[in-house]
Amino acid sequence: MFKYFRRIVEHIYRESFCEGNYEICARRRLRLSGQPVPANLLPHGGKLWEDHARPPEMWEVDD
């Protein structure tokens, strides 16, 4: 269930911030400029957690 939820949230963010109005997507701008894209960066430029911190345990993903 949670994997599905994550896909839905990813789709909503992509649709809201990155489809059609690409220039407002902070993640895309970094990627196109050849810079690394931090995992905590949201499409609108906000952050899920501080750069020096680790993500909350409940957000950890298994790779």
C-alpha positions as a printed NumPy array, in Angstrom:
array([[  0.   ,   0.   ,   0.   ],
       [  2.733,   2.495,   0.958],
       [  4.657,   1.978,  -2.298],
       [  1.478,   2.859,  -4.183],
       [  0.967,   5.931,  -2.006],
       [  4.509,   7.11 ,  -2.717],
       [  3.885,   6.762,  -6.447],
       [  0.689,   8.79 ,  -6.179],
       [  2.417,  11.558,  -4.215],
       [  5.276,  11.591,  -6.731],
       [  2.76 ,  11.877,  -9.575],
       [  0.902,  14.739,  -7.854],
       [  4.134,  16.686,  -7.274],
       [  5.321,  16.081, -10.809],
       [  1.964,  17.117, -12.239],
       [  1.684,  20.169,  -9.981],
       [  5.195,  21.558, -10.333],
       [  7.039,  20.024, -13.243],
       [  4.662,  19.205, -16.085],
       [  3.892,  21.995, -18.475],
       [  5.663,  24.74 , -16.496],
       [  9.136,  23.238, -16.383],
       [ 10.97 ,  26.394, -15.473],
       [  9.471,  26.424, -11.962],
       [ 10.791,  22.954, -11.06 ],
       [ 13.852,  23.406,  -8.834],
       [ 14.849,  19.747,  -9.211],
       [ 14.812,  19.98 , -13.001],
       [ 16.816,  23.214, -13.021],
       [ 19.582,  21.604, -10.968],
       [ 19.591,  18.443, -13.061],
       [ 19.817,  20.385, -16.329],
       [ 22.681,  22.497, -15.014],
       [ 24.633,  19.34 , -14.204],
       [ 24.397,  19.791, -10.453],
       [ 23.424,  17.015,  -8.057],
       [ 19.779,  16.99 ,  -6.986],
       [ 19.421,  16.497,  -3.218],
       [ 16.896,  13.861,  -2.139],
       [ 15.313,  16.379,   0.244],
       [ 14.623,  19.01 ,  -2.458],
       [ 10.984,  19.515,  -3.381],
       [  9.98 ,  20.691,  -6.876],
       [  9.026,  24.158,  -5.586],
       [ 12.453,  24.581,  -3.934],
       [ 11.47 ,  23.77 ,  -0.349],
       [ 13.148,  21.002,   1.59 ],
       [ 11.749,  17.979,   3.391],
       [ 14.551,  18.129,   5.986],
       [ 17.622,  20.276,   6.613],
       [ 20.644,  19.57 ,   4.409],
       [ 22.868,  18.548,   7.32 ],
       [ 20.225,  16.234,   8.831],
       [ 19.128,  12.744,   7.935],
       [ 15.587,  12.077,   6.75 ],
       [ 13.109,  11.051,   9.427],
       [ 13.308,   7.308,  10.042],
       [  9.836,   6.727,   8.652],
       [ 10.982,   8.248,   5.313],
       [ 14.046,   6.033,   4.939],
       [ 13.832,   3.924,   1.793],
       [ 15.428,   0.602,   1.046],
       [ 17.444,   0.723,  -2.154]])
